Amino acid sequence: MAIDTGKEKLMGRKHFRYASWTIAVIFFSASVTNSILFALLSPSFTQELNLSHQSLGMLVGYYFVAYSIGQLTLGSLLGPISPRYLLGISAVLASSGCVIFASSHSFGTALAGQLLVALGLSSSFLGVIYVIGRDLPKKFSLMAAVSQGLANFAAASLSLFIGLFDTEVSFREPYFIAALFLICLAVLLFILIGNSQKSSRELSVKKAIQFEKLNLCFKSSAFWLALTFYSCLFGVIIAYSDLWNIQFQVDFFRETSKESALLNTMISMGIIIGSFIVGAWSQYRGDYVLPARTFSFLSIIAVTALLSINLSDSWTLAANFLLGFGLSSSILSLSIVQSELPERTHAIASALIVTGGFALGGVIQTLIGLSLDQDIEFAYIRSFSDLLARLFDFAPQPTQKFYNYQAGFQLIGIVVIVGCISSLLLSSKKLVKRRSPKIGSS
């Protein structure tokens, strides 16, 4: 007769922790991939729904607003509400939005579908962060970075496949498939994700009101540094990835669609590889300060090259990769939260920080878009670029379009510098290693 030993029970709990993390990462990957899918299929639904550029912009803008609101509200409820219910219902909500969007024949119906998708997927990133903090706190930096890398790998694979093979399909079938996938995922989330963490502080956590948690966050200098670091670096990821799109490269740099798809993918590849390395390095050191400073400095080097020199395609590939590589360190902001802030504030602090990144990304996009539309040019930037073009023979001579691009995108450089400065203000503190709790408690 087999005896269930303590060691076997421990191994079972360990496997359950990784199963919970795996399904949470898949949900987060679905969120990132959905954004790529929307961009890749935009020509299809723009034509089928007869959308104007203004209507398409509104569709993207309202999606962004709904996603940000969902992150702040739903993300802060992780813990008080069991993650199996919150994430499971969120996946069902996103699935229903996919069905509505796939069935739409007008702007209003498409907008309703996208709003539901945004709200449903908005809890995915904070969901995986919550699961890591609950189940794998000793490996928080590593697992959070790996999660970011895997999600971007899924998105990059889809982007590269569709971009290189020029797959032309209606937007309806992929969104119906996404709806079915999300329903299956909702079932797995409910089964595997587990319940809220139960601790000796449970009573005080339940009594603590949101205002008290916010007060603890706002009084912490570590929170403001984490917010600044994440908002600047992740905001640049959002803004640069969206603005440096295929149509932009075709218009400004006369690239082909396939060349543009490859250039875009290099940003994601940098984020993927950078996430693995910065997470492993931070975990090995038991400290996030030096990795944050080093990677943010690398992003400054990449931005300087991209904004100062009219790079050839091969050098642009390298610079885009280095930029994504450096910006991947934004994930370390959540390690700051885990290490420096009281445990009961982790959910709302993470929600505020992640929302800050999306909000700043939206502001950067808007300001750069206005600059590009008005063809602004700065004489000092032009003089500096002309000097560098003479010094570096490998760089093509800058064009008028490049000068306009520089004027708009210099905001990217300013924001990255601010993020790097915030990393210099971080104090070196070993990551907190809390004992992993039992899973399945409520």
Stockholm file with secondary structure:
# STOCKHOLM 1.0

chainA/1-442         MAIDTGKEKLMGRKHFRYASWTIAVIFFSASVTNSILFALLSPSFTQELNLSHQSLGMLVGYYFVAYSIGQLTLGSLLGPISPRYLLGISAVLASSGCVIFASSHSFGTALAGQLLVALGLSSSFLGVIYVIGRDLPKKFSLMAAVSQGLANFAAASLSLFIGLFDTEVSFREPYFIAALFLICLAVLLFILIGNSQKSSRELSVKKAIQFEKLNLCFKSSAFWLALTFYSCLFGVIIAYSDLWNIQFQVDFFRETSKESALLNTMISMGIIIGSFIVGAWSQYRGDYVLPARTFSFLSIIAVTALLSINLSDSWTLAANFLLGFGLSSSILSLSIVQSELPERTHAIASALIVTGGFALGGVIQTLIGLSLDQDIEFAYIRSFSDLLARLFDFAPQPTQKFYNYQAGFQLIGIVVIVGCISSLLLSSKKLVKRRSPKIGSS
#=GR chainA/1-442 SS CCCCCHHHHHHHHHHHHHHHHHHHHHHHHHHHHHHHHHHHHHHHHHHHTTCCHHHHHHHHHHHHHHHHHHHHHHHTTBTTBCHHHHHHHHHHHHHHHHHHHHTCCSHHHHHHHHHHHHHHHTTHHHHHHHHHHHHCGGGHHHHHHHHHHHHHHHHHHHHHHHHHHTCCCCSHHHHHHHHHHHHHHHHHHHHHSCCCCCCTTHHHHHHCCHHHHHHHHHTCHHHHHHHHHHHHHHHHHHHHHHHSCHHHHHHHHCCCHHHHHHHHHHHHHHHHHHHHHHHHHHHHHTCSHHHHHHHHHHHHHHHHHHHHSCCCHHHHHHHHHHHHHHHGGGGGHHHHHHHHSCGGGHHHHHHHHHHHHHHHHHHHHHHHHHHHHTTCCCHHHHHHHHHHHHHCTTSCCCCHHHHHHHHHHHHHHHHHHHHHHHHHTCCCCCCCCCCCCCSSCC
#=GC SS_cons         CCCCCHHHHHHHHHHHHHHHHHHHHHHHHHHHHHHHHHHHHHHHHHHHTTCCHHHHHHHHHHHHHHHHHHHHHHHTTBTTBCHHHHHHHHHHHHHHHHHHHHTCCSHHHHHHHHHHHHHHHTTHHHHHHHHHHHHCGGGHHHHHHHHHHHHHHHHHHHHHHHHHHTCCCCSHHHHHHHHHHHHHHHHHHHHHSCCCCCCTTHHHHHHCCHHHHHHHHHTCHHHHHHHHHHHHHHHHHHHHHHHSCHHHHHHHHCCCHHHHHHHHHHHHHHHHHHHHHHHHHHHHHTCSHHHHHHHHHHHHHHHHHHHHSCCCHHHHHHHHHHHHHHHGGGGGHHHHHHHHSCGGGHHHHHHHHHHHHHHHHHHHHHHHHHHHHTTCCCHHHHHHHHHHHHHCTTSCCCCHHHHHHHHHHHHHHHHHHHHHHHHHTCCCCCCCCCCCCCSSCC
//
